Amino acid sequence: TGDRDAALAYARAAIDLHPQATEARLFTAWVAATNARWAEAEEQYVEALKLEPKNQEALTYLAALYAETNRPDEAEATFKRLIAADPSYLSYYYLGNFYTKAGRPKEAIGAFETSVKKNPDLTAALTELALLDEQIDDNRSAERTYRKLISARPEASMPKARLARLLLKTGRKKEAEKLLADVGGRAVDSTQAQLQFGLI
């Protein structure tokens, strides 16, 4: 705690010396946030954005701060400001995460789909997409996305296991058994797998 207080004091001193320096504001905001001093962190991010209205770091962390402190409307508006300033795959990924945590799966899917269009190799977004497609019972889209993940990361067991579970849910036992055998290195009985996945 002493080290954090000292860091915050140092950061505040930097602002006193260089009040027009965006980096000083961002550093102070970050240190304040690590100490859960949300009001001070917000103030400094807002001040940084007055100096640089399109600063991506300030927009990203301010939006996350609003989400963390249960201010969803302000969080969403700030994530959208981020996208307007920087319409990159990461900005859409952050928005998708926000919508997921807010319980808005269809909007999350839209954001993650845009993220993947901008960066087809972003497996984190593909994973979220597949899980959300399952959540809204769009099994065809979920299967397609899991297969993309398997193609991108053939060594990963999670996409294969999740796809196997999906195949079992839709009655495609032989395909599921083949996938699970690939994951575990041995033959797997589909009934045993259904029990394992809590499907029966």
DRENDO-1510 file (C-alpha; in Angstrom, 1 decimal, always signed):
<recs>
REC; n; res; u; v; w
REC; 1; THR; +0.0; +0.0; +0.0 .
REC; 2; GLY; +2.9; +2.4; +0.8 .
REC; 3; ASP; +4.4; +1.8; -2.6 .
REC; 4; ARG; +1.1; +2.5; -4.3 .
REC; 5; ASP; +0.6; +5.7; -2.3 .
REC; 6; ALA; +4.1; +6.8; -3.2 .
REC; 7; ALA; +3.5; +6.1; -6.9 .
REC; 8; LEU; +0.2; +8.1; -6.8 .
REC; 9; ALA; +2.0; +11.0; -5.1 .
REC; 10; TYR; +4.7; +10.9; -7.8 .
REC; 11; ALA; +2.1; +10.8; -10.5 .
REC; 12; ARG; +0.2; +13.8; -9.1 .
REC; 13; ALA; +3.5; +15.7; -8.9 .
REC; 14; ALA; +4.1; +15.0; -12.6 .
REC; 15; ILE; +0.7; +16.6; -13.4 .
REC; 16; ASP; +1.7; +19.6; -11.3 .
REC; 17; LEU; +4.9; +20.0; -13.3 .
REC; 18; HIS; +3.3; +19.2; -16.7 .
REC; 19; PRO; -0.5; +19.8; -16.6 .
REC; 20; GLN; -0.7; +19.6; -20.4 .
REC; 21; ALA; +1.0; +16.3; -20.6 .
REC; 22; THR; -1.4; +13.5; -21.6 .
REC; 23; GLU; +0.9; +10.8; -20.4 .
REC; 24; ALA; +1.1; +12.3; -16.9 .
REC; 25; ARG; -2.7; +12.2; -16.7 .
REC; 26; LEU; -2.9; +8.6; -18.0 .
REC; 27; PHE; -0.3; +7.4; -15.5 .
REC; 28; THR; -2.1; +9.1; -12.6 .
REC; 29; ALA; -5.4; +7.6; -13.7 .
REC; 30; TRP; -3.9; +4.1; -13.9 .
REC; 31; VAL; -2.2; +4.3; -10.5 .
REC; 32; ALA; -5.5; +5.7; -9.0 .
REC; 33; ALA; -7.5; +2.8; -10.5 .
REC; 34; THR; -5.1; +0.2; -9.1 .
REC; 35; ASN; -5.8; +1.7; -5.7 .
REC; 36; ALA; -9.6; +1.6; -6.5 .
REC; 37; ARG; -9.7; +5.4; -6.4 .
REC; 38; TRP; -12.3; +5.4; -9.1 .
REC; 39; ALA; -13.3; +9.1; -8.9 .
REC; 40; GLU; -9.7; +10.3; -9.3 .
REC; 41; ALA; -9.0; +7.8; -12.1 .
REC; 42; GLU; -12.1; +9.0; -14.0 .
REC; 43; GLU; -11.2; +12.6; -13.5 .
REC; 44; GLN; -7.7; +12.1; -15.0 .
REC; 45; TYR; -9.0; +10.0; -17.9 .
REC; 46; VAL; -11.5; +12.8; -18.7 .
REC; 47; GLU; -8.8; +15.4; -18.4 .
REC; 48; ALA; -6.6; +13.3; -20.8 .
REC; 49; LEU; -9.4; +13.2; -23.3 .
REC; 50; LYS; -9.8; +17.0; -23.1 .
REC; 51; LEU; -6.1; +17.2; -24.2 .
REC; 52; GLU; -6.4; +14.4; -26.8 .
REC; 53; PRO; -10.1; +13.6; -27.6 .
REC; 54; LYS; -9.2; +10.4; -29.6 .
REC; 55; ASN; -6.7; +9.0; -27.2 .
REC; 56; GLN; -7.2; +5.3; -27.4 .
REC; 57; GLU; -5.7; +4.4; -24.1 .
REC; 58; ALA; -7.9; +6.9; -22.2 .
REC; 59; LEU; -11.0; +5.8; -24.0 .
REC; 60; THR; -10.4; +2.1; -23.4 .
REC; 61; TYR; -9.6; +2.4; -19.7 .
REC; 62; LEU; -12.4; +5.0; -19.1 .
REC; 63; ALA; -14.9; +2.7; -20.7 .
REC; 64; ALA; -13.6; -0.2; -18.6 .
REC; 65; LEU; -13.8; +1.9; -15.4 .
REC; 66; TYR; -17.4; +2.8; -16.2 .
REC; 67; ALA; -18.2; -0.9; -16.7 .
REC; 68; GLU; -16.4; -1.9; -13.5 .
REC; 69; THR; -18.3; +0.7; -11.4 .
REC; 70; ASN; -21.7; -0.3; -12.8 .
REC; 71; ARG; -22.3; +2.6; -15.1 .
REC; 72; PRO; -23.3; +0.6; -18.3 .
REC; 73; ASP; -24.7; +3.5; -20.3 .
REC; 74; GLU; -21.5; +5.6; -19.9 .
REC; 75; ALA; -19.4; +2.5; -20.6 .
REC; 76; GLU; -21.2; +1.7; -23.8 .
REC; 77; ALA; -21.0; +5.3; -25.0 .
REC; 78; THR; -17.3; +5.4; -24.3 .
REC; 79; PHE; -16.6; +2.1; -26.1 .
REC; 80; LYS; -18.5; +3.6; -29.1 .
REC; 81; ARG; -16.3; +6.7; -28.9 .
REC; 82; LEU; -13.3; +4.3; -28.9 .
REC; 83; ILE; -14.6; +2.6; -32.1 .
REC; 84; ALA; -15.2; +6.0; -33.7 .
REC; 85; ALA; -11.6; +7.0; -32.9 .
REC; 86; ASP; -10.0; +3.6; -33.6 .
REC; 87; PRO; -12.2; +1.1; -35.5 .
REC; 88; SER; -9.8; -1.7; -35.1 .
REC; 89; TYR; -10.4; -5.4; -34.3 .
REC; 90; LEU; -9.4; -4.8; -30.6 .
REC; 91; SER; -11.9; -2.0; -30.2 .
REC; 92; TYR; -14.7; -4.2; -31.4 .
REC; 93; TYR; -13.4; -7.1; -29.2 .
REC; 94; TYR; -13.6; -4.9; -26.1 .
REC; 95; LEU; -17.1; -3.8; -27.0 .
REC; 96; GLY; -18.0; -7.5; -27.5 .
REC; 97; ASN; -16.7; -8.3; -24.1 .
REC; 98; PHE; -18.7; -5.5; -22.6 .
REC; 99; TYR; -21.9; -6.7; -24.2 .
REC; 100; THR; -21.2; -10.3; -23.1 .
REC; 101; LYS; -20.8; -9.2; -19.5 .
REC; 102; ALA; -23.9; -7.0; -19.8 .
REC; 103; GLY; -26.0; -10.0; -20.9 .
REC; 104; ARG; -26.6; -8.7; -24.4 .
REC; 105; PRO; -25.5; -11.7; -26.5 .
REC; 106; LYS; -26.8; -10.6; -29.9 .
REC; 107; GLU; -25.0; -7.3; -29.7 .
REC; 108; ALA; -21.9; -9.1; -28.5 .
REC; 109; ILE; -22.1; -11.4; -31.4 .
REC; 110; GLY; -22.2; -8.5; -33.8 .
REC; 111; ALA; -19.2; -6.9; -32.2 .
REC; 112; PHE; -17.2; -10.1; -32.2 .
REC; 113; GLU; -18.1; -10.8; -35.8 .
REC; 114; THR; -16.8; -7.4; -36.8 .
REC; 115; SER; -13.6; -8.1; -34.8 .
REC; 116; VAL; -13.0; -11.4; -36.6 .
REC; 117; LYS; -13.7; -9.8; -40.0 .
REC; 118; LYS; -10.9; -7.3; -39.2 .
REC; 119; ASN; -8.6; -10.0; -37.8 .
REC; 120; PRO; -9.6; -13.6; -38.9 .
REC; 121; ASP; -6.9; -15.1; -36.7 .
REC; 122; LEU; -8.2; -13.6; -33.4 .
REC; 123; THR; -9.0; -16.9; -31.7 .
REC; 124; ALA; -10.2; -15.1; -28.5 .
REC; 125; ALA; -13.0; -13.5; -30.5 .
REC; 126; LEU; -13.8; -16.8; -32.3 .
REC; 127; THR; -14.1; -18.5; -28.9 .
REC; 128; GLU; -16.5; -15.9; -27.6 .
REC; 129; LEU; -18.5; -16.1; -30.8 .
REC; 130; ALA; -18.9; -19.9; -30.5 .
REC; 131; LEU; -20.0; -19.7; -26.9 .
REC; 132; LEU; -22.5; -17.0; -27.6 .
REC; 133; ASP; -23.9; -18.8; -30.6 .
REC; 134; GLU; -24.5; -21.8; -28.4 .
REC; 135; GLN; -26.1; -19.6; -25.8 .
REC; 136; ILE; -28.7; -18.4; -28.2 .
REC; 137; ASP; -29.1; -21.9; -29.7 .
REC; 138; ASP; -27.6; -21.1; -33.1 .
REC; 139; ASN; -25.9; -24.5; -33.3 .
REC; 140; ARG; -25.0; -24.2; -36.9 .
REC; 141; SER; -23.0; -21.0; -36.4 .
REC; 142; ALA; -21.4; -22.4; -33.3 .
REC; 143; GLU; -20.3; -25.5; -35.1 .
REC; 144; ARG; -18.9; -23.4; -38.0 .
REC; 145; THR; -16.9; -21.3; -35.5 .
REC; 146; TYR; -15.6; -24.2; -33.5 .
REC; 147; ARG; -14.3; -25.7; -36.7 .
REC; 148; LYS; -12.5; -22.5; -37.6 .
REC; 149; LEU; -10.9; -22.6; -34.1 .
REC; 150; ILE; -9.8; -26.2; -34.6 .
REC; 151; SER; -8.3; -25.3; -38.0 .
REC; 152; ALA; -6.5; -22.3; -36.5 .
REC; 153; ARG; -5.3; -24.2; -33.4 .
REC; 154; PRO; -5.3; -27.9; -34.1 .
REC; 155; GLU; -3.3; -28.6; -31.0 .
REC; 156; ALA; -6.0; -27.0; -28.7 .
REC; 157; SER; -8.3; -29.5; -26.9 .
REC; 158; MET; -11.0; -27.0; -25.8 .
REC; 159; PRO; -12.6; -26.3; -29.2 .
REC; 160; LYS; -12.7; -30.0; -30.0 .
REC; 161; ALA; -14.3; -30.9; -26.7 .
REC; 162; ARG; -16.8; -28.0; -27.0 .
REC; 163; LEU; -17.6; -29.1; -30.6 .
REC; 164; ALA; -18.0; -32.7; -29.5 .
REC; 165; ARG; -20.5; -31.6; -26.8 .
REC; 166; LEU; -22.4; -29.7; -29.4 .
REC; 167; LEU; -22.5; -32.7; -31.8 .
REC; 168; LEU; -23.7; -34.9; -28.9 .
REC; 169; LYS; -26.5; -32.4; -28.2 .
REC; 170; THR; -27.6; -32.6; -31.8 .
REC; 171; GLY; -27.5; -36.4; -32.0 .
REC; 172; ARG; -24.3; -36.8; -34.1 .
REC; 173; LYS; -22.7; -39.3; -31.8 .
REC; 174; LYS; -20.1; -40.9; -34.2 .
REC; 175; GLU; -18.6; -37.5; -35.1 .
REC; 176; ALA; -18.4; -36.6; -31.4 .
REC; 177; GLU; -16.7; -39.9; -30.5 .
REC; 178; LYS; -14.1; -39.3; -33.2 .
REC; 179; LEU; -13.4; -35.8; -31.9 .
REC; 180; LEU; -13.2; -36.9; -28.3 .
REC; 181; ALA; -10.9; -39.8; -29.2 .
REC; 182; ASP; -8.6; -37.2; -30.9 .
REC; 183; VAL; -8.6; -35.1; -27.7 .
REC; 184; GLY; -8.0; -38.0; -25.2 .
REC; 185; GLY; -5.9; -40.3; -27.4 .
REC; 186; ARG; -8.3; -43.2; -26.9 .
REC; 187; ALA; -11.8; -44.3; -28.0 .
REC; 188; VAL; -14.7; -42.7; -26.1 .
REC; 189; ASP; -18.2; -44.1; -25.7 .
REC; 190; SER; -20.8; -41.4; -26.6 .
REC; 191; THR; -23.0; -42.4; -23.7 .
REC; 192; GLN; -20.1; -41.9; -21.3 .
REC; 193; ALA; -19.4; -38.6; -22.9 .
REC; 194; GLN; -23.0; -37.4; -22.6 .
REC; 195; LEU; -22.8; -38.2; -18.9 .
REC; 196; GLN; -19.5; -36.4; -18.6 .
REC; 197; PHE; -21.0; -33.3; -20.3 .
REC; 198; GLY; -24.2; -33.4; -18.2 .
REC; 199; LEU; -26.4; -34.0; -21.3 .
REC; 200; ILE; -28.2; -37.1; -19.8 .
</recs>
